[in-house]
Amino acid sequence: MRILIESSEDKLAVQLHKFRNGYSSEYALLLKVPTALLDKLDKGIAFLDFVLDMNSKIHTGSTTFTSYKNLVLHGHGTDVLGALPELPVYPTIKPPVCDANIEGLLREIAQVCVNSGKLTEDIAKALGIFDEPSTTVLASGTPGLSLKSMSGGHPMLHTVLNGYDAFEVWKDSGKGAGFIFHNVSTASDYSDQSALPALGVEEIWKYKIIFRYQNLQIGHWSQTISVAVKGNV
């Protein structure tokens, strides 16, 4: 599962509020984000809201004042100068200044959630930090397939899921049937626990895989790898 932290200021502001509003007591028990980090996040959200609001008002005021300045210099038809535009001023009560880099703070908190081992796709969606894969991008993916190890004579295959839900394993056992569907793995490593050949007999097993997303095949087939499997005691 991939985590998304927005970088544009408007989207990040929305994401911060969604995360904080979605971080329920139930999720707190599972994800165990330190209270100190959540306090810093609350302070950051309040100050960011204030800064973004003031930035918008200052930008609007600047545009208005520039128009007034241009009218002073060049006029515009029969327009008449009015009173000077009112410029924005800071309110008397302002939120406390937060630490810099609230984006980095959210990344740190999101990593704590990931490290808990309890962050599911549904929770990540509720918190607004789930990176929804593009099916167009997923459809162009080709899994890299490799033999990771041989454990007790059984091949262990490896790929990197990269946002896919799982991968299908297809196997040619060298007995004339060609490639047939073997299994589905939701983890990056898959150990083929099929019965080994008879003692002293060597067989060549071939594998290829394809990714799955939302219970369907997606993307392109991997390269085929061949593994020599020997019978043992």
ABEGO torsion letter per residue (X at the ends): XBBBBBABAAAAAAAAAAAAAABBAAAAAAAGBBAAAAAAAAAAAAAAAAAAAAAAAAAAAAAAAAAAAAAAAAEBEABBBBBBBBBBBBBABBBBBBBBGAAAAAAAAAAAAAAAGABBAAAAAAAGABBBBBAAAAAABBBBBBBABBBGGBBBBBBBAGGBABBBBBBBAGAGAEBBBABBBABABBBBABBBBBBGBBBBBBBBBBBBBGGBBBEBBBBBBBBBBBBBX
